[in-house]
Amino acid sequence: MSAVEQAAEADVYDLVRQLQAREAELALIHQIAGIGAVEVSLRQGFKNRRSPEYLKIHGLPPTAFNEPHDEWLARIHPDDRQRVEQQFLDSVAGTAIDYATEYRIIRPSDGQTRWVRVAARIERESDGRPIRLLGAHADVTDAKLAEQALRESEERFRTIADSAPIPMWMTKLDGERLFVNQAYCAFFGVSYEHALILDWRDRVHPDDADAILKAEQLRELVRPSPPLPNNPFALEFRIERIKGDWRWIKAVSQPRFDELGNHMGFIGVAHDISVAKQAEIELRASEERFRLMAESAPVMIWISDPNGRCVHLNQMLREFWGLAEQQVADFDWGSTLHPDDAALALGRVSSALEKRSHLTLKCRYLDAKGRYRTLETRAHPRFAADGEFIGMVGANVDVTEREQAEKARELLVDELNHRVKNTLAIVQAIAHRTFRKDSNPTEARQAFEGRLVALGHAHDLLTSANWENASLIELAETALDTKGANAGAVSLAGPPVLLSPKQAVSMAMALHELCTNARKYGALSRDEGRVRVEWSQSNGEQPELRIVWHEIGGPPVYPPVRQGFGSTLLERTLARDLDGQVKADFEPGGLRCQITLPLDRLDLLPKTGP
């Protein structure tokens, strides 16, 4: 062999060796990548050659490197078989150079169903006839399962979202909506397609429009990667659901990120809070009405916390204690309690707070003017919506005057009972003395009526003065009728004197008896007869008031054979009631009766009086 031939043979050998090395490298790459190679000769039928990786992917034994077309076809999943074969035949019969497909196989080695992805190149003659097919097979089962799981997850998400009773949506980064649920469509009354392009911002109430953030503003608020697990944006506003139907909603948006932490857009939900918002508005209005009512109420209204400290005092109560509104929180109401009432009041309040019960209390508090005033308190426990005890609300009423009036009423009732008993005793004595066995019935009745009238006149004078006192001169004018039948016949003279109720009744009866006797037997029984009643006071160690009854111009007077009611009244009852002395002188010219009373039992009016 010549040297040239030997050199040429060496070059061929090197080329073969390089080619073998390249094939070995390519086989190693296929082995590492798990890619199976296949070569199909198309000149005469479908003769093929398959790599070990191909056989492994398809679950074939090593001897099956040259497999008939029918066996390949039988290995394809029945649901994919017709589609895959037709695609292969059409690609070969056509003019395409590239061939790609995906299908399922049932591996003979273990019976598992696997997904295979095929990418191939078809070599053709110049006239387009196919020569061979070179292809690569890859097991993409895991990717297909992940893709299927993703589709199922998305389908579950859509199912759950469409079942949700509140509007939900998903947007891209620029704000374009990718998805809305059925509740979203129903809320706006539009189709799914319309909902995706609906500009909901046009339906926001004009008063709330400025609070709505645009897509670019939202993007600026999103925190950089990695995002925090909870970074929502919440906003409350009014929106027109359908024509004329305004609803309050609370929209909550959450940013979406991909696996690399890139911001992809937002997912959000909308809660219809119209009922709650209306309740909130009504609550604020109710609180404002309560505040206005409490501030202008004619009673002292207060609110406390669970510990009994002041939370609110209305204007009337603040003025009672002399507080400014900003001083209420630090005010200790217990420090204003009367020392005698403090222990009881604080104990009752503490018990009501502990038991969460109603409270009724009456005690004395020191007001801003330094006076102790009696306040009557009624309070009720306050509870939050969840049942938590949050304090008390109550009202105080100033009952100081009422208490004083009640005490005065009790005294008045006691005094009235006493006076009624005394009056009944007087009437009983009058009746006993008047209706004696030897008395003339007609005269006795007239005398009894006259004495009752005199008693009544005394009561009238006392009633007009609230039963505090009676003027001696007014009593004498009434009892002696100096401005009526006895005008000109009876004269009165003396300083102003006030008599106590008991003294006034006794004096009225005494003057009546003296006048009656004077009419029947004395000076007033004659036209020319006269009666002078004078009283004066003495200034000694024991000041006295002396009242003198003097009759003149009447018939001769003789001492009575027996003592009648008038004498008894004068000498016993009157003297005893007034703690004084009575002396009657039956002078021939006329009766003279002197009544002496200690001044310390009487109230003398000023001498400068009328």
Backbone torsions as a table, in degrees:
resi	resn	phi	psi	omega
1	MET	NA	134.0	-175.2
2	SER	-73.9	166.1	-179.6
3	ALA	-63.9	-34.1	179.9
4	VAL	-66.8	-43.3	179.7
5	GLU	-64.9	-39.5	179.1
6	GLN	-64.1	-39.2	178.8
7	ALA	-65.9	-40.8	-179.4
8	ALA	-65.0	-39.8	-180.0
9	GLU	-65.7	-36.5	178.7
10	ALA	-65.8	-39.1	179.2
11	ASP	-64.3	-40.9	178.9
12	VAL	-63.4	-40.7	-179.6
13	TYR	-62.7	-40.9	178.2
14	ASP	-64.1	-41.8	179.9
15	LEU	-62.8	-41.7	179.1
16	VAL	-63.1	-41.3	179.5
17	ARG	-64.3	-40.8	178.2
18	GLN	-64.4	-40.2	179.7
19	LEU	-65.2	-41.8	178.2
20	GLN	-63.1	-40.1	178.3
21	ALA	-63.6	-41.8	178.9
22	ARG	-62.8	-43.0	179.3
23	GLU	-63.9	-37.9	178.6
24	ALA	-64.9	-41.0	178.4
25	GLU	-64.1	-43.2	179.8
26	LEU	-63.8	-39.7	178.1
27	ALA	-64.5	-38.9	178.8
28	LEU	-64.5	-42.6	178.4
29	ILE	-61.7	-44.3	178.7
30	HIS	-61.2	-39.2	-179.2
31	GLN	-66.1	-43.9	179.8
32	ILE	-65.2	-42.8	-177.0
33	ALA	-80.1	-10.5	-178.3
34	GLY	70.4	30.9	-178.9
35	ILE	-103.2	127.9	178.5
36	GLY	-96.5	133.2	-178.9
37	ALA	-100.5	146.9	178.1
38	VAL	-142.3	140.9	176.0
39	GLU	-127.5	125.1	-178.4
40	VAL	-119.7	120.8	177.0
41	SER	-82.6	128.7	-176.1
42	LEU	-110.7	5.9	179.7
43	ARG	-71.6	-47.3	-177.9
44	GLN	-127.8	94.6	179.4
45	GLY	72.3	-146.7	-177.6
46	PHE	-126.5	59.6	176.0
47	LYS	-73.0	138.1	-175.6
48	ASN	-139.0	165.8	177.5
49	ARG	-139.2	129.6	-173.6
50	ARG	-122.3	144.0	-178.7
51	SER	-83.1	163.4	177.7
52	PRO	-57.7	-36.8	179.3
53	GLU	-64.2	-38.3	176.6
54	TYR	-60.2	-47.7	-178.3
55	LEU	-60.8	-37.6	-180.0
56	LYS	-67.0	-43.8	-179.9
57	ILE	-61.3	-41.5	-175.8
58	HIS	-88.9	0.6	177.6
59	GLY	67.0	40.0	-178.7
60	LEU	-108.5	153.1	177.5
61	PRO	-73.8	161.9	-178.5
62	PRO	-59.2	-22.8	-176.9
63	THR	-80.2	-5.8	-174.7
64	ALA	-96.8	29.8	-177.4
65	PHE	-68.7	-22.9	177.5
66	ASN	-118.7	92.3	-170.2
67	GLU	-105.6	139.9	176.4
68	PRO	-68.5	156.4	-179.2
69	HIS	-59.7	-39.8	-176.6
70	ASP	-65.1	-35.4	179.6
71	GLU	-68.9	-37.6	175.6
72	TRP	-61.8	-42.7	-178.0
73	LEU	-65.5	-37.7	-178.7
74	ALA	-68.3	-25.2	-178.7
75	ARG	-77.5	-18.4	-179.0
76	ILE	-72.6	142.4	179.7
77	HIS	-56.8	136.6	-176.6
78	PRO	-54.0	-34.9	-178.7
79	ASP	-71.1	-19.2	-178.2
80	ASP	-107.7	-11.9	-167.5
81	ARG	-59.2	-53.0	-175.9
82	GLN	-63.2	-43.4	-179.7
83	ARG	-61.6	-46.5	-175.7
84	VAL	-66.8	-43.6	-178.7
85	GLU	-64.6	-44.0	-178.9
86	GLN	-64.2	-39.1	178.4
87	GLN	-62.6	-42.5	179.9
88	PHE	-63.1	-47.2	-177.7
89	LEU	-65.7	-39.6	179.6
90	ASP	-66.7	-37.1	179.4
91	SER	-65.8	-43.5	-179.7
92	VAL	-67.2	-41.3	-176.3
93	ALA	-75.2	-18.1	-177.9
94	GLY	-89.3	-148.8	-177.4
95	THR	-117.9	5.1	-176.4
96	ALA	-66.9	145.5	176.4
97	ILE	-98.3	-41.2	179.8
98	ASP	-92.8	142.2	179.1
99	TYR	-136.5	128.5	179.9
100	ALA	-145.2	143.0	178.9
101	THR	-162.2	166.3	173.4
102	GLU	-134.0	139.4	178.0
103	TYR	-159.5	168.0	178.5
104	ARG	-99.5	144.9	174.1
105	ILE	-124.5	157.5	172.3
106	ILE	-110.3	109.3	-173.5
107	ARG	-69.3	128.1	179.5
108	PRO	-65.5	-27.3	-174.0
109	SER	-69.1	-38.2	-176.3
110	ASP	-135.1	0.3	178.0
111	GLY	75.4	5.5	179.9
112	GLN	-74.8	147.5	173.8
113	THR	-92.4	125.3	-177.3
114	ARG	-128.1	149.6	175.7
115	TRP	-94.4	135.1	-179.3
116	VAL	-122.9	133.9	173.9
117	ARG	-110.1	130.9	-175.2
118	VAL	-118.0	130.5	171.9
119	ALA	-128.3	124.0	-172.8
120	ALA	-141.5	162.0	176.1
121	ARG	-124.8	132.4	-180.0
122	ILE	-103.0	121.3	176.0
123	GLU	-89.3	137.0	-176.5
124	ARG	-130.7	156.6	172.5
125	GLU	-72.1	173.9	179.2
126	SER	-63.0	-25.7	178.9
127	ASP	-89.3	3.6	176.9
128	GLY	94.7	-3.6	179.7
129	ARG	-69.8	136.0	-179.5
130	PRO	-71.1	139.3	178.7
131	ILE	-105.1	-52.2	178.7
132	ARG	-157.6	166.1	178.3
133	LEU	-124.2	126.2	175.8
134	LEU	-111.4	121.4	-174.9
135	GLY	-135.8	161.9	177.1
136	ALA	-125.6	130.7	179.1
137	HIS	-110.9	136.7	178.0
138	ALA	-132.7	138.9	176.5
139	ASP	-81.4	111.1	-177.8
140	VAL	-112.7	27.1	-177.8
141	THR	-58.5	-46.8	-178.0
142	ASP	-61.4	-41.6	179.2
143	ALA	-65.3	-40.9	179.7
144	LYS	-64.7	-41.4	178.0
145	LEU	-64.4	-39.9	177.6
146	ALA	-64.4	-41.3	178.2
147	GLU	-63.8	-40.6	178.6
148	GLN	-66.3	-41.5	178.1
149	ALA	-62.7	-38.7	178.8
150	LEU	-64.3	-43.8	178.6
151	ARG	-62.1	-41.4	179.2
152	GLU	-65.6	-38.5	178.3
153	SER	-63.6	-44.5	178.2
154	GLU	-63.2	-38.2	179.4
155	GLU	-67.2	-40.6	176.5
156	ARG	-63.1	-41.9	178.3
157	PHE	-59.3	-45.4	179.9
158	ARG	-63.6	-41.1	-179.7
159	THR	-63.6	-46.6	179.6
160	ILE	-64.4	-44.8	-178.6
161	ALA	-62.6	-42.3	-179.9
162	ASP	-69.7	-22.8	178.3
163	SER	-84.9	-14.5	-178.0
164	ALA	-70.0	142.2	-178.1
165	PRO	-83.5	1.5	-178.6
166	ILE	-119.7	148.2	178.8
167	PRO	-60.6	137.5	177.6
168	MET	-135.5	152.8	179.9
169	TRP	-154.3	163.6	176.1
170	MET	-138.2	134.2	-177.3
171	THR	-124.5	162.7	170.8
172	LYS	-85.3	-178.4	-175.8
173	LEU	-64.6	-31.9	-178.7
174	ASP	-85.7	3.9	178.4
175	GLY	95.9	-10.5	178.3
176	GLU	-65.7	133.1	-177.1
177	ARG	-78.8	133.8	175.9
178	LEU	-95.9	-28.4	-175.1
179	PHE	-157.3	142.3	168.4
180	VAL	-135.9	148.9	179.6
181	ASN	-90.0	176.4	-176.2
182	GLN	-64.4	-35.3	179.4
183	ALA	-63.3	-34.1	177.2
184	TYR	-63.0	-47.3	179.5
185	CYS	-62.3	-43.8	-178.5
186	ALA	-65.9	-35.4	-178.6
187	PHE	-60.9	-44.3	-178.8
188	PHE	-92.4	-6.5	178.5
189	GLY	67.3	40.3	-179.2
190	VAL	-131.2	168.4	177.2
191	SER	-76.6	169.5	179.8
192	TYR	-61.6	-43.7	-178.8
193	GLU	-64.1	-41.4	178.9
194	HIS	-67.7	-37.2	-178.5
195	ALA	-63.0	-32.8	-179.1
196	LEU	-66.9	-27.9	-176.9
197	ILE	-110.8	1.5	-178.4
198	LEU	-64.9	130.3	176.0
199	ASP	-90.5	88.5	-174.9
200	TRP	-65.8	-19.8	-179.3
201	ARG	-64.4	-27.5	178.6
202	ASP	-68.4	-16.0	-177.9
203	ARG	-98.6	-0.8	179.2
204	VAL	-73.1	141.1	-179.8
205	HIS	-59.7	137.3	-177.8
206	PRO	-54.8	-34.3	-178.7
207	ASP	-71.1	-16.2	-177.8
208	ASP	-109.5	-3.6	-171.7
209	ALA	-61.9	-36.4	-176.4
210	ASP	-66.2	-20.3	-177.9
211	ALA	-83.6	-10.7	-177.0
212	ILE	-81.4	126.3	179.1
213	LEU	-86.5	140.5	175.4
214	LYS	-81.0	169.0	-175.2
215	ALA	-59.0	-43.0	-178.2
216	GLU	-67.6	-32.0	177.0
217	GLN	-68.9	-38.7	176.7
218	LEU	-64.5	-41.0	-179.7
219	ARG	-61.7	-36.4	-179.7
220	GLU	-68.4	-24.9	-179.0
221	LEU	-84.0	-15.4	-177.5
222	VAL	-70.8	131.9	-179.0
223	ARG	-72.3	147.6	-178.5
224	PRO	-67.4	163.9	179.9
225	SER	-65.4	145.5	-5.1
226	PRO	-77.9	140.4	-176.9
227	PRO	-73.1	152.8	173.1
228	LEU	-73.0	153.6	-175.6
229	PRO	-63.8	-31.2	-179.6
230	ASN	-129.8	106.3	179.1
231	ASN	-138.3	59.2	-174.8
232	PRO	-83.0	161.2	174.0
233	PHE	-118.5	123.0	-177.5
234	ALA	-118.1	141.5	-178.3
235	LEU	-150.2	137.9	177.1
236	GLU	-111.5	132.9	179.4
237	PHE	-161.3	168.7	177.4
238	ARG	-97.7	141.2	-179.3
239	ILE	-141.7	145.9	-179.5
240	GLU	-85.6	105.9	-177.9
241	ARG	-65.2	-61.8	169.6
242	ILE	-129.9	176.7	-172.0
243	LYS	-51.7	117.7	174.9
244	GLY	81.6	-3.9	-178.9
245	ASP	-104.2	93.7	-179.9
246	TRP	-88.8	132.9	-178.9
247	ARG	-128.3	144.8	171.4
248	TRP	-87.4	128.1	176.5
249	ILE	-128.2	155.1	172.3
250	LYS	-115.7	108.0	-178.6
251	ALA	-94.0	128.0	-179.9
252	VAL	-121.9	118.0	-179.2
253	SER	-113.0	141.3	179.6
254	GLN	-124.6	127.8	178.2
255	PRO	-66.1	147.5	176.9
256	ARG	-108.8	141.5	179.5
257	PHE	-130.5	147.6	174.6
258	ASP	-84.1	-176.7	-175.4
259	GLU	-66.3	-16.1	179.0
260	LEU	-95.2	0.7	178.9
261	GLY	87.7	10.3	179.4
262	ASN	-80.8	137.0	179.3
263	HIS	-71.1	122.8	-175.7
264	MET	-106.1	-19.7	-176.0
265	GLY	152.0	-150.1	-176.1
266	PHE	-137.4	152.5	168.1
267	ILE	-125.2	137.9	-173.9
268	GLY	-146.8	165.1	176.9
269	VAL	-136.2	157.2	178.5
270	ALA	-128.2	126.7	177.1
271	HIS	-103.0	127.8	175.6
272	ASP	-78.6	107.7	-176.2
273	ILE	-109.8	24.6	-176.5
274	SER	-59.1	-45.0	-178.7
275	VAL	-63.3	-46.8	-179.9
276	ALA	-65.2	-38.6	-179.1
277	LYS	-67.1	-41.9	177.9
278	GLN	-62.6	-40.8	177.4
279	ALA	-63.3	-38.5	178.6
280	GLU	-65.0	-42.5	179.1
281	ILE	-63.8	-44.7	179.5
282	GLU	-65.2	-36.2	177.9
283	LEU	-64.4	-44.6	178.0
284	ARG	-62.0	-41.4	178.6
285	ALA	-64.8	-39.9	178.9
286	SER	-64.6	-41.7	178.9
287	GLU	-64.4	-37.7	178.8
288	GLU	-67.6	-40.7	177.0
289	ARG	-63.0	-41.9	178.4
290	PHE	-62.3	-42.0	-178.7
291	ARG	-62.9	-46.3	179.7
292	LEU	-63.8	-42.2	179.8
293	MET	-65.1	-45.0	-178.5
294	ALA	-64.1	-39.6	-178.6
295	GLU	-65.6	-35.1	-176.8
296	SER	-99.0	1.6	-177.6
297	ALA	-67.6	145.4	179.8
298	PRO	-82.0	13.0	175.7
299	VAL	-124.8	164.3	-177.5
300	MET	-90.3	111.7	-176.0
301	ILE	-107.4	139.3	-178.9
302	TRP	-143.2	158.0	175.8
303	ILE	-133.8	136.7	179.6
304	SER	-121.0	165.3	173.0
305	ASP	-88.2	179.7	-177.4
306	PRO	-61.1	-18.6	-179.7
307	ASN	-95.6	1.4	177.8
308	GLY	90.2	3.5	178.5
309	ARG	-81.2	151.5	-175.2
310	CYS	-70.4	131.1	172.6
311	VAL	-106.4	-38.1	-180.0
312	HIS	-149.2	136.7	171.2
313	LEU	-127.8	131.1	179.5
314	ASN	-74.9	174.0	-172.6
315	GLN	-58.0	-42.2	-176.9
316	MET	-63.6	-38.4	-179.6
317	LEU	-75.7	-35.5	175.8
318	ARG	-63.0	-41.1	178.7
319	GLU	-67.3	-33.9	178.7
320	PHE	-60.1	-42.1	-178.8
321	TRP	-96.7	-1.7	178.9
322	GLY	68.4	45.9	-176.4
323	LEU	-112.7	146.3	167.1
324	ALA	-86.0	157.7	-175.8
325	GLU	-59.7	-36.3	-178.6
326	GLN	-74.0	-9.2	179.5
327	GLN	-92.1	-7.5	-172.6
328	VAL	-61.3	-44.3	-174.0
329	ALA	-60.6	-30.6	-177.6
330	ASP	-99.8	6.2	-174.7
331	PHE	-81.9	133.7	176.7
332	ASP	-105.0	97.3	-176.9
333	TRP	-64.8	-27.8	-178.2
334	GLY	-63.9	-24.6	-179.0
335	SER	-71.9	-13.4	-179.2
336	THR	-94.6	-1.8	-179.3
337	LEU	-68.9	146.2	173.8
338	HIS	-64.1	136.5	-177.7
339	PRO	-52.0	-34.7	-178.8
340	ASP	-74.7	-17.0	-177.3
341	ASP	-106.5	-12.5	-169.7
342	ALA	-59.7	-50.7	-175.6
343	ALA	-60.3	-46.5	-179.2
344	LEU	-64.4	-46.9	-176.6
345	ALA	-63.6	-48.7	-178.9
346	LEU	-63.5	-37.6	178.1
347	GLY	-65.2	-42.5	179.8
348	ARG	-65.6	-42.0	179.2
349	VAL	-65.2	-45.1	179.4
350	SER	-60.0	-41.3	179.3
351	SER	-64.9	-42.6	179.7
352	ALA	-64.6	-39.4	177.8
353	LEU	-64.8	-42.6	-178.7
354	GLU	-66.5	-40.4	-177.3
355	LYS	-89.5	-5.1	-175.7
356	ARG	54.3	47.6	-172.7
357	SER	-119.5	170.0	177.0
358	HIS	-67.7	157.9	-177.3
359	LEU	-136.0	130.9	171.5
360	THR	-127.1	128.4	-172.0
361	LEU	-150.3	145.2	174.8
362	LYS	-139.1	117.5	179.4
363	CYS	-156.8	178.6	-173.3
364	ARG	-103.5	138.3	179.8
365	TYR	-128.4	148.6	177.5
366	LEU	-84.6	123.0	-177.9
367	ASP	-92.3	-177.9	-175.6
368	ALA	-66.8	-18.1	-180.0
369	LYS	-94.3	7.1	178.0
370	GLY	81.1	16.3	-179.6
371	ARG	-107.1	144.9	172.3
372	TYR	-87.6	122.1	-179.7
373	ARG	-118.2	142.9	179.8
374	THR	-87.8	120.5	179.0
375	LEU	-114.2	135.7	175.0
376	GLU	-102.0	125.2	-174.2
377	THR	-113.9	135.5	170.3
378	ARG	-129.8	127.5	-175.3
379	ALA	-138.3	155.2	179.9
380	HIS	-132.3	148.6	177.8
381	PRO	-71.0	149.7	176.2
382	ARG	-112.5	139.7	180.0
383	PHE	-130.3	143.7	174.9
384	ALA	-76.1	175.1	-177.9
385	ALA	-61.4	-30.9	-179.8
386	ASP	-87.5	7.8	177.2
387	GLY	91.3	-0.6	-179.0
388	GLU	-72.1	134.9	177.7
389	PHE	-73.4	124.3	-176.0
390	ILE	-120.4	7.4	175.4
391	GLY	134.2	-159.1	-177.1
392	MET	-129.0	153.6	170.7
393	VAL	-128.1	135.2	-174.8
394	GLY	-153.5	174.6	179.3
395	ALA	-136.3	139.5	176.5
396	ASN	-111.0	138.4	175.9
397	VAL	-122.6	129.2	178.0
398	ASP	-75.5	111.2	-176.8
399	VAL	-113.2	22.0	-177.9
400	THR	-57.9	-52.8	-179.6
401	GLU	-63.5	-37.1	179.2
402	ARG	-64.8	-40.0	177.5
403	GLU	-63.3	-43.8	179.3
404	GLN	-64.0	-41.6	178.6
405	ALA	-64.1	-36.6	179.6
406	GLU	-65.6	-42.1	177.4
407	LYS	-64.3	-41.0	178.3
408	ALA	-63.5	-38.7	178.9
409	ARG	-63.7	-42.8	178.3
410	GLU	-61.3	-43.0	177.0
411	LEU	-62.6	-40.3	-179.6
412	LEU	-64.8	-41.5	178.6
413	VAL	-63.0	-44.1	178.1
414	ASP	-60.9	-43.6	-180.0
415	GLU	-65.0	-39.8	179.8
416	LEU	-63.9	-43.9	177.4
417	ASN	-57.5	-43.8	-179.9
418	HIS	-63.1	-43.7	-177.5
419	ARG	-68.4	-38.6	178.7
420	VAL	-62.7	-42.6	178.5
421	LYS	-63.0	-42.6	178.5
422	ASN	-63.6	-43.4	-179.8
423	THR	-62.3	-43.5	178.0
424	LEU	-62.4	-37.6	177.9
425	ALA	-64.9	-40.8	178.8
426	ILE	-64.2	-46.0	179.5
427	VAL	-60.6	-41.1	179.2
428	GLN	-62.9	-41.8	179.1
429	ALA	-65.9	-41.2	178.6
430	ILE	-60.1	-47.4	-178.8
431	ALA	-63.0	-41.3	-178.5
432	HIS	-62.9	-41.5	-177.7
433	ARG	-77.9	-30.4	-175.8
434	THR	-78.5	-46.9	-174.4
435	PHE	-94.0	66.6	175.4
436	ARG	-81.3	164.7	-176.2
437	LYS	-63.2	-33.5	-175.0
438	ASP	-94.8	8.4	-177.4
439	SER	-85.8	151.4	175.0
440	ASN	-74.7	128.0	-175.7
441	PRO	-57.6	-42.6	-178.0
442	THR	-66.6	-46.6	179.6
443	GLU	-65.1	-38.6	179.8
444	ALA	-63.6	-41.8	-179.5
445	ARG	-64.2	-43.6	179.5
446	GLN	-63.2	-41.1	178.7
447	ALA	-65.1	-41.0	-179.5
448	PHE	-63.4	-45.3	180.0
449	GLU	-62.9	-41.7	179.6
450	GLY	-62.0	-42.6	-179.8
451	ARG	-66.1	-37.2	177.7
452	LEU	-67.8	-37.6	177.3
453	VAL	-61.9	-44.2	178.4
454	ALA	-60.5	-42.2	177.3
455	LEU	-62.4	-40.5	179.3
456	GLY	-64.9	-40.1	178.5
457	HIS	-61.6	-40.4	178.1
458	ALA	-62.9	-40.8	178.8
459	HIS	-65.8	-36.5	178.4
460	ASP	-62.1	-45.0	178.9
461	LEU	-61.9	-42.1	-179.7
462	LEU	-67.8	-37.6	179.6
463	THR	-64.1	-42.4	179.0
464	SER	-62.6	-23.1	179.3
465	ALA	-105.4	21.8	179.1
466	ASN	58.0	28.5	177.5
467	TRP	58.5	33.5	176.6
468	GLU	-96.0	-42.6	-179.6
469	ASN	-165.4	174.0	176.1
470	ALA	-143.8	139.4	179.8
471	SER	-74.1	133.5	-179.1
472	LEU	-62.8	-40.7	-177.4
473	ILE	-69.1	-38.9	177.9
474	GLU	-66.0	-38.7	178.9
475	LEU	-63.8	-41.8	-179.6
476	ALA	-68.3	-41.6	178.5
477	GLU	-60.2	-40.0	-179.3
478	THR	-73.0	-49.0	-176.2
479	ALA	-64.3	-33.7	-175.2
480	LEU	-100.4	-0.8	176.7
481	ASP	52.7	49.7	-175.6
482	THR	-71.3	-15.0	179.2
483	LYS	-107.4	8.4	-179.7
484	GLY	-123.9	-115.8	-175.1
485	ALA	-63.7	-30.7	-176.6
486	ASN	-99.2	16.8	179.6
487	ALA	-62.8	127.2	-179.3
488	GLY	89.6	-19.9	-178.8
489	ALA	-96.8	-22.3	-178.3
490	VAL	-122.2	130.1	177.6
491	SER	-120.0	147.2	-177.9
492	LEU	-124.4	142.8	177.3
493	ALA	-155.1	135.6	178.0
494	GLY	157.3	163.4	-179.2
495	PRO	-71.4	160.1	176.5
496	PRO	-62.2	131.5	179.0
497	VAL	-138.3	137.6	175.2
498	LEU	-104.1	134.0	178.2
499	LEU	-107.2	144.7	174.7
500	SER	-69.1	163.2	-179.9
501	PRO	-53.8	-44.8	-178.5
502	LYS	-64.7	-42.7	179.6
503	GLN	-65.9	-38.6	-178.4
504	ALA	-64.1	-41.6	-179.8
505	VAL	-64.3	-46.0	-179.8
506	SER	-63.7	-42.9	-179.4
507	MET	-66.1	-38.8	178.5
508	ALA	-61.9	-43.3	179.3
509	MET	-65.5	-39.4	-179.2
510	ALA	-64.9	-47.2	179.7
511	LEU	-63.6	-37.2	177.8
512	HIS	-62.3	-45.5	-179.3
513	GLU	-64.8	-40.3	178.7
514	LEU	-63.7	-41.7	180.0
515	CYS	-66.7	-41.8	179.7
516	THR	-62.3	-46.2	178.5
517	ASN	-62.2	-38.1	-179.3
518	ALA	-67.0	-35.0	178.4
519	ARG	-70.8	-38.1	-175.8
520	LYS	-82.1	-42.3	-171.0
521	TYR	-125.7	-16.8	-169.6
522	GLY	-110.4	-146.8	-170.0
523	ALA	-61.2	-35.2	-176.6
524	LEU	-77.4	-1.2	177.4
525	SER	-81.7	-9.6	177.6
526	ARG	-123.3	149.0	-177.2
527	ASP	-63.0	-34.5	-177.6
528	GLU	-83.5	-5.9	-178.8
529	GLY	-70.0	151.1	-179.9
530	ARG	-138.6	154.3	176.0
531	VAL	-130.5	131.5	175.1
532	ARG	-116.1	128.6	175.6
533	VAL	-117.2	118.0	-177.9
534	GLU	-128.9	144.9	174.6
535	TRP	-138.2	147.8	-178.9
536	SER	-149.7	170.9	180.0
537	GLN	-123.4	148.5	177.4
538	SER	-111.4	148.1	-179.0
539	ASN	-115.1	83.1	176.0
540	GLY	-123.7	-161.6	177.1
541	GLU	-61.3	-31.6	177.5
542	GLN	-123.9	89.6	-177.7
543	PRO	-57.3	141.8	-177.6
544	GLU	-135.9	154.7	171.8
545	LEU	-110.1	127.2	-178.5
546	ARG	-115.7	124.7	178.6
547	ILE	-111.8	128.0	-177.7
548	VAL	-120.3	127.6	174.1
549	TRP	-107.1	121.1	-176.1
550	HIS	-134.1	121.9	179.4
551	GLU	-103.9	138.8	176.1
552	ILE	-140.7	153.5	176.2
553	GLY	81.4	11.3	179.9
554	GLY	-100.1	-175.4	176.3
555	PRO	-67.8	162.7	178.7
556	PRO	-56.1	144.7	-176.5
557	VAL	-106.8	138.5	176.5
558	TYR	-129.1	144.7	176.9
559	PRO	-58.8	142.1	-178.4
560	PRO	-67.2	146.0	177.5
561	VAL	-66.7	-40.9	178.8
562	ARG	-133.3	159.5	-177.4
563	GLN	-84.3	124.8	178.1
564	GLY	-98.2	-168.6	-177.7
565	PHE	-62.7	-41.9	-179.0
566	GLY	-61.3	-45.0	179.3
567	SER	-62.4	-44.0	178.8
568	THR	-59.2	-45.4	-179.8
569	LEU	-61.1	-44.2	-176.9
570	LEU	-68.5	-47.7	-170.0
571	GLU	-87.3	-22.5	-178.2
572	ARG	-113.8	-66.0	-173.0
573	THR	-62.9	-48.6	-176.8
574	LEU	-63.7	-45.1	-179.3
575	ALA	-62.8	-41.8	-179.2
576	ARG	-67.8	-44.0	-177.8
577	ASP	-65.4	-36.0	-175.8
578	LEU	-100.1	3.2	179.0
579	ASP	54.6	38.7	-177.8
580	GLY	-125.7	-159.2	-179.0
581	GLN	-128.6	142.9	178.8
582	VAL	-127.0	130.0	179.8
583	LYS	-132.3	121.6	179.7
584	ALA	-111.4	123.0	178.0
585	ASP	-112.5	119.5	179.3
586	PHE	-91.7	74.3	179.9
587	GLU	-76.1	149.3	-179.2
588	PRO	-57.7	-34.7	-177.6
589	GLY	-77.3	-13.9	179.9
590	GLY	153.2	154.3	-179.3
591	LEU	-66.2	137.3	174.2
592	ARG	-127.2	120.0	-179.0
593	CYS	-123.5	129.9	-179.7
594	GLN	-120.6	128.5	178.6
595	ILE	-116.1	123.2	179.9
596	THR	-114.1	129.4	-176.3
597	LEU	-129.5	139.4	175.3
598	PRO	-67.1	135.9	-176.9
599	LEU	-68.7	-26.2	-178.8
600	ASP	-70.1	-5.2	176.1
601	ARG	-100.5	1.2	-177.4
602	LEU	-127.3	161.6	173.4
603	ASP	-112.4	114.1	178.4
604	LEU	-86.0	130.4	174.4
605	LEU	-71.2	156.2	178.4
606	PRO	-56.2	141.5	-178.1
607	LYS	-67.6	-16.1	179.3
608	THR	-85.7	3.0	-178.3
609	GLY	-70.9	176.5	-177.7
610	PRO	-67.8	NA	NA
